[in-house]
Amino acid sequence: MNIRSNTLEEGLYNKNEVSIIRIPQQKFLVIYVKKNSTKFNIAIRIGILKYLSQLILMEYEKENKTKTKVACEKYKNFSLEKIRMMPNFISDRKENESCALLIRQPNFINEDYFKKIYSKAKKNSYHPILEEIEFLITGSRLCAQIIQTESTAEIKGSLEELDRYILSNNYEHADRYFREIYLNSSHEKKGRSGTRILRCNISKAADQKYKAKSNLTVDMSKSN
């Protein structure tokens, strides 16, 4: 089996409906959503997360001008990602209510620059939810993903198909969580309207050493 390895964000959305890919190190802004949060509270967190992400990019582009103009254009439409527990790992329905919300950041943004713009945002447009946002670096990991089209009735069915694909290729889940990646307008122009990516970390069934490393992603205990 060919495992795709990509460094550009848009290359991680494969044309195949189900595939196994190697995800490189990535940087994110992340905010954790507690159990029993209302839709309104989640929407506010998404809005503030997007605001800070856009502010970081705008400030970086302004400071570096022509040197990064082309580079910044590629990163202006990063999709919102949500991490939550896989249905087959849930023993209690309420356990699925917590999640983490993330937005990818360009590789040229480091933690020091994040802290600089983060402080500026809190000073100029303070909101208490800003205090909940963290800068996160995830290591390279092996993932299985499925493209869920608008014709797919439920996430559960797509995840079951993904499970069968993982098992049939002698892989297993490296942790209990999956990502929903909501494709934005930049992807819709490429004929992917109404689609999202469902992605989970995997490892070879007997590869315990890799499984331990693959868990270096998001600390979901913060959402409990």
C-alpha positions as protocol buffer text, in pm:
chain_id: "A"
residue {
  index: 1
  type: MET
  ca { x: 0 y: 0 z: 0 }
}
residue {
  index: 2
  type: ASN
  ca { x: 123 y: 348 z: -82 }
}
residue {
  index: 3
  type: ILE
  ca { x: 117 y: 585 z: 213 }
}
residue {
  index: 4
  type: ARG
  ca { x: 101 y: 948 z: 108 }
}
residue {
  index: 5
  type: SER
  ca { x: 336 y: 1192 z: 275 }
}
residue {
  index: 6
  type: ASN
  ca { x: 250 y: 1561 z: 240 }
}
residue {
  index: 7
  type: THR
  ca { x: 388 y: 1889 z: 368 }
}
residue {
  index: 8
  type: LEU
  ca { x: 136 y: 2128 z: 210 }
}
residue {
  index: 9
  type: GLU
  ca { x: -202 y: 2167 z: 377 }
}
residue {
  index: 10
  type: GLU
  ca { x: -407 y: 2122 z: 61 }
}
residue {
  index: 11
  type: GLY
  ca { x: -226 y: 1797 z: -21 }
}
residue {
  index: 12
  type: LEU
  ca { x: -375 y: 1634 z: 287 }
}
residue {
  index: 13
  type: TYR
  ca { x: -721 y: 1626 z: 127 }
}
residue {
  index: 14
  type: ASN
  ca { x: -688 y: 1324 z: -99 }
}
residue {
  index: 15
  type: LYS
  ca { x: -919 y: 1258 z: -389 }
}
residue {
  index: 16
  type: ASN
  ca { x: -971 y: 898 z: -275 }
}
residue {
  index: 17
  type: GLU
  ca { x: -1263 y: 855 z: -39 }
}
residue {
  index: 18
  type: VAL
  ca { x: -1063 y: 638 z: 204 }
}
residue {
  index: 19
  type: SER
  ca { x: -686 y: 652 z: 244 }
}
residue {
  index: 20
  type: ILE
  ca { x: -389 y: 621 z: 480 }
}
residue {
  index: 21
  type: ILE
  ca { x: -159 y: 922 z: 498 }
}
residue {
  index: 22
  type: ARG
  ca { x: 144 y: 1043 z: 692 }
}
residue {
  index: 23
  type: ILE
  ca { x: 71 y: 1381 z: 853 }
}
residue {
  index: 24
  type: PRO
  ca { x: 380 y: 1597 z: 917 }
}
residue {
  index: 25
  type: GLN
  ca { x: 440 y: 1805 z: 1227 }
}
residue {
  index: 26
  type: GLN
  ca { x: 170 y: 2071 z: 1249 }
}
residue {
  index: 27
  type: LYS
  ca { x: 94 y: 2381 z: 1453 }
}
residue {
  index: 28
  type: PHE
  ca { x: -249 y: 2476 z: 1584 }
}
residue {
  index: 29
  type: LEU
  ca { x: -450 y: 2717 z: 1791 }
}
residue {
  index: 30
  type: VAL
  ca { x: -667 y: 2502 z: 2016 }
}
residue {
  index: 31
  type: ILE
  ca { x: -953 y: 2563 z: 2255 }
}
residue {
  index: 32
  type: TYR
  ca { x: -1125 y: 2295 z: 2463 }
}
residue {
  index: 33
  type: VAL
  ca { x: -1503 y: 2266 z: 2491 }
}
residue {
  index: 34
  type: LYS
  ca { x: -1642 y: 2129 z: 2815 }
}
residue {
  index: 35
  type: LYS
  ca { x: -1927 y: 1882 z: 2848 }
}
residue {
  index: 36
  type: ASN
  ca { x: -2279 y: 2025 z: 2831 }
}
residue {
  index: 37
  type: SER
  ca { x: -2166 y: 2343 z: 2652 }
}
residue {
  index: 38
  type: THR
  ca { x: -2447 y: 2516 z: 2463 }
}
residue {
  index: 39
  type: LYS
  ca { x: -2435 y: 2573 z: 2087 }
}
residue {
  index: 40
  type: PHE
  ca { x: -2407 y: 2945 z: 2160 }
}
residue {
  index: 41
  type: ASN
  ca { x: -2096 y: 2896 z: 2379 }
}
residue {
  index: 42
  type: ILE
  ca { x: -1938 y: 2674 z: 2115 }
}
residue {
  index: 43
  type: ALA
  ca { x: -2012 y: 2930 z: 1841 }
}
residue {
  index: 44
  type: ILE
  ca { x: -1848 y: 3208 z: 2046 }
}
residue {
  index: 45
  type: ARG
  ca { x: -1535 y: 2996 z: 2093 }
}
residue {
  index: 46
  type: ILE
  ca { x: -1518 y: 2920 z: 1722 }
}
residue {
  index: 47
  type: GLY
  ca { x: -1553 y: 3289 z: 1639 }
}
residue {
  index: 48
  type: ILE
  ca { x: -1278 y: 3399 z: 1879 }
}
residue {
  index: 49
  type: LEU
  ca { x: -1050 y: 3117 z: 1765 }
}
residue {
  index: 50
  type: LYS
  ca { x: -1093 y: 3229 z: 1401 }
}
residue {
  index: 51
  type: TYR
  ca { x: -1042 y: 3593 z: 1499 }
}
residue {
  index: 52
  type: LEU
  ca { x: -709 y: 3522 z: 1669 }
}
residue {
  index: 53
  type: SER
  ca { x: -595 y: 3299 z: 1383 }
}
residue {
  index: 54
  type: GLN
  ca { x: -666 y: 3570 z: 1125 }
}
residue {
  index: 55
  type: LEU
  ca { x: -505 y: 3837 z: 1344 }
}
residue {
  index: 56
  type: ILE
  ca { x: -182 y: 3636 z: 1373 }
}
residue {
  index: 57
  type: LEU
  ca { x: -162 y: 3597 z: 996 }
}
residue {
  index: 58
  type: MET
  ca { x: -249 y: 3961 z: 923 }
}
residue {
  index: 59
  type: GLU
  ca { x: 10 y: 4091 z: 1169 }
}
residue {
  index: 60
  type: TYR
  ca { x: 278 y: 3858 z: 1035 }
}
residue {
  index: 61
  type: GLU
  ca { x: 203 y: 3960 z: 676 }
}
residue {
  index: 62
  type: LYS
  ca { x: 207 y: 4329 z: 772 }
}
residue {
  index: 63
  type: GLU
  ca { x: 544 y: 4300 z: 946 }
}
residue {
  index: 64
  type: ASN
  ca { x: 709 y: 4095 z: 672 }
}
residue {
  index: 65
  type: LYS
  ca { x: 525 y: 4243 z: 371 }
}
residue {
  index: 66
  type: THR
  ca { x: 644 y: 4124 z: 28 }
}
residue {
  index: 67
  type: LYS
  ca { x: 862 y: 3847 z: 170 }
}
residue {
  index: 68
  type: THR
  ca { x: 564 y: 3649 z: 294 }
}
residue {
  index: 69
  type: LYS
  ca { x: 270 y: 3776 z: 87 }
}
residue {
  index: 70
  type: VAL
  ca { x: 253 y: 3468 z: -136 }
}
residue {
  index: 71
  type: ALA
  ca { x: 314 y: 3233 z: 157 }
}
residue {
  index: 72
  type: CYS
  ca { x: 39 y: 3392 z: 367 }
}
residue {
  index: 73
  type: GLU
  ca { x: -220 y: 3362 z: 90 }
}
residue {
  index: 74
  type: LYS
  ca { x: -203 y: 2982 z: 113 }
}
residue {
  index: 75
  type: TYR
  ca { x: -286 y: 2987 z: 482 }
}
residue {
  index: 76
  type: LYS
  ca { x: -578 y: 3232 z: 492 }
}
residue {
  index: 77
  type: ASN
  ca { x: -842 y: 2961 z: 463 }
}
residue {
  index: 78
  type: PHE
  ca { x: -734 y: 2691 z: 705 }
}
residue {
  index: 79
  type: SER
  ca { x: -1031 y: 2477 z: 799 }
}
residue {
  index: 80
  type: LEU
  ca { x: -1181 y: 2442 z: 1144 }
}
residue {
  index: 81
  type: GLU
  ca { x: -1103 y: 2103 z: 1298 }
}
residue {
  index: 82
  type: LYS
  ca { x: -1286 y: 1930 z: 1581 }
}
residue {
  index: 83
  type: ILE
  ca { x: -1149 y: 1640 z: 1788 }
}
residue {
  index: 84
  type: ARG
  ca { x: -1389 y: 1417 z: 1976 }
}
residue {
  index: 85
  type: MET
  ca { x: -1423 y: 1060 z: 2092 }
}
residue {
  index: 86
  type: MET
  ca { x: -1491 y: 777 z: 1847 }
}
residue {
  index: 87
  type: PRO
  ca { x: -1846 y: 637 z: 1890 }
}
residue {
  index: 88
  type: ASN
  ca { x: -1719 y: 282 z: 1942 }
}
residue {
  index: 89
  type: PHE
  ca { x: -1516 y: 397 z: 2246 }
}
residue {
  index: 90
  type: ILE
  ca { x: -1811 y: 567 z: 2416 }
}
residue {
  index: 91
  type: SER
  ca { x: -1978 y: 393 z: 2709 }
}
residue {
  index: 92
  type: ASP
  ca { x: -2184 y: 694 z: 2811 }
}
residue {
  index: 93
  type: ARG
  ca { x: -2357 y: 922 z: 2559 }
}
residue {
  index: 94
  type: LYS
  ca { x: -2262 y: 1231 z: 2758 }
}
residue {
  index: 95
  type: GLU
  ca { x: -1896 y: 1140 z: 2722 }
}
residue {
  index: 96
  type: ASN
  ca { x: -1912 y: 1254 z: 2361 }
}
residue {
  index: 97
  type: GLU
  ca { x: -2016 y: 1609 z: 2444 }
}
residue {
  index: 98
  type: SER
  ca { x: -1664 y: 1738 z: 2509 }
}
residue {
  index: 99
  type: CYS
  ca { x: -1430 y: 1820 z: 2223 }
}
residue {
  index: 100
  type: ALA
  ca { x: -1134 y: 2029 z: 2113 }
}
residue {
  index: 101
  type: LEU
  ca { x: -1156 y: 2294 z: 1839 }
}
residue {
  index: 102
  type: LEU
  ca { x: -844 y: 2369 z: 1633 }
}
residue {
  index: 103
  type: ILE
  ca { x: -724 y: 2585 z: 1346 }
}
residue {
  index: 104
  type: ARG
  ca { x: -397 y: 2505 z: 1169 }
}
residue {
  index: 105
  type: GLN
  ca { x: -121 y: 2763 z: 1171 }
}
residue {
  index: 106
  type: PRO
  ca { x: 153 y: 2818 z: 910 }
}
residue {
  index: 107
  type: ASN
  ca { x: 488 y: 2654 z: 979 }
}
residue {
  index: 108
  type: PHE
  ca { x: 654 y: 2997 z: 996 }
}
residue {
  index: 109
  type: ILE
  ca { x: 446 y: 3094 z: 1303 }
}
residue {
  index: 110
  type: ASN
  ca { x: 623 y: 2996 z: 1626 }
}
residue {
  index: 111
  type: GLU
  ca { x: 513 y: 3006 z: 1989 }
}
residue {
  index: 112
  type: ASP
  ca { x: 695 y: 3332 z: 2064 }
}
residue {
  index: 113
  type: TYR
  ca { x: 512 y: 3509 z: 1781 }
}
residue {
  index: 114
  type: PHE
  ca { x: 182 y: 3360 z: 1897 }
}
residue {
  index: 115
  type: LYS
  ca { x: 242 y: 3498 z: 2248 }
}
residue {
  index: 116
  type: LYS
  ca { x: 321 y: 3840 z: 2105 }
}
residue {
  index: 117
  type: ILE
  ca { x: -4 y: 3866 z: 1905 }
}
residue {
  index: 118
  type: TYR
  ca { x: -199 y: 3692 z: 2180 }
}
residue {
  index: 119
  type: SER
  ca { x: -96 y: 3967 z: 2423 }
}
residue {
  index: 120
  type: LYS
  ca { x: -188 y: 4234 z: 2169 }
}
residue {
  index: 121
  type: ALA
  ca { x: -531 y: 4079 z: 2115 }
}
residue {
  index: 122
  type: LYS
  ca { x: -601 y: 4066 z: 2489 }
}
residue {
  index: 123
  type: LYS
  ca { x: -498 y: 4430 z: 2525 }
}
residue {
  index: 124
  type: ASN
  ca { x: -694 y: 4568 z: 2229 }
}
residue {
  index: 125
  type: SER
  ca { x: -1004 y: 4343 z: 2214 }
}
residue {
  index: 126
  type: TYR
  ca { x: -1016 y: 4153 z: 2539 }
}
residue {
  index: 127
  type: HIS
  ca { x: -1259 y: 3868 z: 2585 }
}
residue {
  index: 128
  type: PRO
  ca { x: -1227 y: 3611 z: 2869 }
}
residue {
  index: 129
  type: ILE
  ca { x: -1242 y: 3324 z: 2618 }
}
residue {
  index: 130
  type: LEU
  ca { x: -907 y: 3440 z: 2478 }
}
residue {
  index: 131
  type: GLU
  ca { x: -756 y: 3303 z: 2800 }
}
residue {
  index: 132
  type: GLU
  ca { x: -864 y: 2952 z: 2696 }
}
residue {
  index: 133
  type: ILE
  ca { x: -672 y: 2944 z: 2364 }
}
residue {
  index: 134
  type: GLU
  ca { x: -342 y: 2757 z: 2350 }
}
residue {
  index: 135
  type: PHE
  ca { x: -66 y: 2716 z: 2092 }
}
residue {
  index: 136
  type: LEU
  ca { x: -4 y: 2349 z: 2013 }
}
residue {
  index: 137
  type: ILE
  ca { x: 256 y: 2158 z: 1810 }
}
residue {
  index: 138
  type: THR
  ca { x: 168 y: 1801 z: 1712 }
}
residue {
  index: 139
  type: GLY
  ca { x: 425 y: 1549 z: 1598 }
}
residue {
  index: 140
  type: SER
  ca { x: 426 y: 1355 z: 1272 }
}
residue {
  index: 141
  type: ARG
  ca { x: 165 y: 1080 z: 1278 }
}
residue {
  index: 142
  type: LEU
  ca { x: 10 y: 809 z: 1066 }
}
residue {
  index: 143
  type: CYS
  ca { x: -361 y: 859 z: 997 }
}
residue {
  index: 144
  type: ALA
  ca { x: -654 y: 703 z: 817 }
}
residue {
  index: 145
  type: GLN
  ca { x: -914 y: 935 z: 672 }
}
residue {
  index: 146
  type: ILE
  ca { x: -1239 y: 927 z: 479 }
}
residue {
  index: 147
  type: ILE
  ca { x: -1400 y: 1198 z: 270 }
}
residue {
  index: 148
  type: GLN
  ca { x: -1758 y: 1242 z: 388 }
}
residue {
  index: 149
  type: THR
  ca { x: -1978 y: 1393 z: 119 }
}
residue {
  index: 150
  type: GLU
  ca { x: -2304 y: 1578 z: 164 }
}
residue {
  index: 151
  type: SER
  ca { x: -2489 y: 1261 z: 62 }
}
residue {
  index: 152
  type: THR
  ca { x: -2356 y: 1077 z: 370 }
}
residue {
  index: 153
  type: ALA
  ca { x: -2640 y: 1063 z: 621 }
}
residue {
  index: 154
  type: GLU
  ca { x: -2443 y: 1012 z: 942 }
}
residue {
  index: 155
  type: ILE
  ca { x: -2089 y: 1036 z: 1070 }
}
residue {
  index: 156
  type: LYS
  ca { x: -2131 y: 699 z: 1239 }
}
residue {
  index: 157
  type: GLY
  ca { x: -2169 y: 519 z: 905 }
}
residue {
  index: 158
  type: SER
  ca { x: -1857 y: 685 z: 762 }
}
residue {
  index: 159
  type: LEU
  ca { x: -1657 y: 598 z: 1074 }
}
residue {
  index: 160
  type: GLU
  ca { x: -1769 y: 236 z: 1051 }
}
residue {
  index: 161
  type: GLU
  ca { x: -1646 y: 226 z: 691 }
}
residue {
  index: 162
  type: LEU
  ca { x: -1318 y: 380 z: 804 }
}
residue {
  index: 163
  type: ASP
  ca { x: -1287 y: 117 z: 1079 }
}
residue {
  index: 164
  type: ARG
  ca { x: -1328 y: -164 z: 826 }
}
residue {
  index: 165
  type: TYR
  ca { x: -1062 y: -8 z: 605 }
}
residue {
  index: 166
  type: ILE
  ca { x: -820 y: 25 z: 898 }
}
residue {
  index: 167
  type: LEU
  ca { x: -866 y: -337 z: 1008 }
}
residue {
  index: 168
  type: SER
  ca { x: -847 y: -478 z: 654 }
}
residue {
  index: 169
  type: ASN
  ca { x: -504 y: -316 z: 612 }
}
residue {
  index: 170
  type: ASN
  ca { x: -371 y: -453 z: 945 }
}
residue {
  index: 171
  type: TYR
  ca { x: -383 y: -124 z: 1135 }
}
residue {
  index: 172
  type: GLU
  ca { x: -558 y: -25 z: 1456 }
}
residue {
  index: 173
  type: HIS
  ca { x: -656 y: 297 z: 1630 }
}
residue {
  index: 174
  type: ALA
  ca { x: -365 y: 467 z: 1807 }
}
residue {
  index: 175
  type: ASP
  ca { x: -604 y: 651 z: 2041 }
}
residue {
  index: 176
  type: ARG
  ca { x: -978 y: 690 z: 2104 }
}
residue {
  index: 177
  type: TYR
  ca { x: -1041 y: 1011 z: 1910 }
}
residue {
  index: 178
  type: PHE
  ca { x: -1114 y: 1131 z: 1557 }
}
residue {
  index: 179
  type: ARG
  ca { x: -1102 y: 1465 z: 1379 }
}
residue {
  index: 180
  type: GLU
  ca { x: -1373 y: 1634 z: 1179 }
}
residue {
  index: 181
  type: ILE
  ca { x: -1215 y: 1878 z: 933 }
}
residue {
  index: 182
  type: TYR
  ca { x: -1471 y: 2112 z: 784 }
}
residue {
  index: 183
  type: LEU
  ca { x: -1367 y: 2205 z: 432 }
}
residue {
  index: 184
  type: ASN
  ca { x: -1408 y: 2577 z: 370 }
}
residue {
  index: 185
  type: SER
  ca { x: -1489 y: 2787 z: 62 }
}
residue {
  index: 186
  type: SER
  ca { x: -1139 y: 2752 z: -85 }
}
residue {
  index: 187
  type: HIS
  ca { x: -1195 y: 2376 z: -112 }
}
residue {
  index: 188
  type: GLU
  ca { x: -1555 y: 2415 z: -229 }
}
residue {
  index: 189
  type: LYS
  ca { x: -1429 y: 2598 z: -536 }
}
residue {
  index: 190
  type: LYS
  ca { x: -1245 y: 2280 z: -622 }
}
residue {
  index: 191
  type: GLY
  ca { x: -1567 y: 2083 z: -635 }
}
residue {
  index: 192
  type: ARG
  ca { x: -1578 y: 1969 z: -271 }
}
residue {
  index: 193
  type: SER
  ca { x: -1890 y: 2153 z: -159 }
}
residue {
  index: 194
  type: GLY
  ca { x: -2058 y: 2003 z: 145 }
}
residue {
  index: 195
  type: THR
  ca { x: -1773 y: 1772 z: 237 }
}
residue {
  index: 196
  type: ARG
  ca { x: -1556 y: 1716 z: 541 }
}
residue {
  index: 197
  type: ILE
  ca { x: -1266 y: 1494 z: 636 }
}
residue {
  index: 198
  type: LEU
  ca { x: -1297 y: 1236 z: 913 }
}
residue {
  index: 199
  type: ARG
  ca { x: -947 y: 1142 z: 1029 }
}
residue {
  index: 200
  type: CYS
  ca { x: -804 y: 927 z: 1309 }
}
residue {
  index: 201
  type: ASN
  ca { x: -456 y: 832 z: 1429 }
}
residue {
  index: 202
  type: ILE
  ca { x: -354 y: 474 z: 1356 }
}
residue {
  index: 203
  type: SER
  ca { x: -62 y: 236 z: 1406 }
}
residue {
  index: 204
  type: LYS
  ca { x: 33 y: -108 z: 1286 }
}
residue {
  index: 205
  type: ALA
  ca { x: -152 y: -366 z: 1493 }
}
residue {
  index: 206
  type: ALA
  ca { x: 168 y: -489 z: 1664 }
}
residue {
  index: 207
  type: ASP
  ca { x: 365 y: -162 z: 1655 }
}
residue {
  index: 208
  type: GLN
  ca { x: 348 y: -59 z: 2023 }
}
residue {
  index: 209
  type: LYS
  ca { x: 649 y: 172 z: 1996 }
}
residue {
  index: 210
  type: TYR
  ca { x: 487 y: 383 z: 1725 }
}
residue {
  index: 211
  type: LYS
  ca { x: 152 y: 376 z: 1903 }
}
residue {
  index: 212
  type: ALA
  ca { x: 305 y: 548 z: 2206 }
}
residue {
  index: 213
  type: LYS
  ca { x: 452 y: 825 z: 1992 }
}
residue {
  index: 214
  type: SER
  ca { x: 135 y: 881 z: 1794 }
}
residue {
  index: 215
  type: ASN
  ca { x: -53 y: 990 z: 2105 }
}
residue {
  index: 216
  type: LEU
  ca { x: 146 y: 1313 z: 2122 }
}
residue {
  index: 217
  type: THR
  ca { x: -140 y: 1518 z: 1982 }
}
residue {
  index: 218
  type: VAL
  ca { x: -407 y: 1693 z: 2187 }
}
residue {
  index: 219
  type: ASP
  ca { x: -460 y: 1658 z: 2561 }
}
residue {
  index: 220
  type: MET
  ca { x: -831 y: 1579 z: 2560 }
}
residue {
  index: 221
  type: SER
  ca { x: -841 y: 1559 z: 2941 }
}
residue {
  index: 222
  type: LYS
  ca { x: -864 y: 1939 z: 2932 }
}
residue {
  index: 223
  type: SER
  ca { x: -1210 y: 1914 z: 2779 }
}
residue {
  index: 224
  type: ASN
  ca { x: -1348 y: 1713 z: 3070 }
}
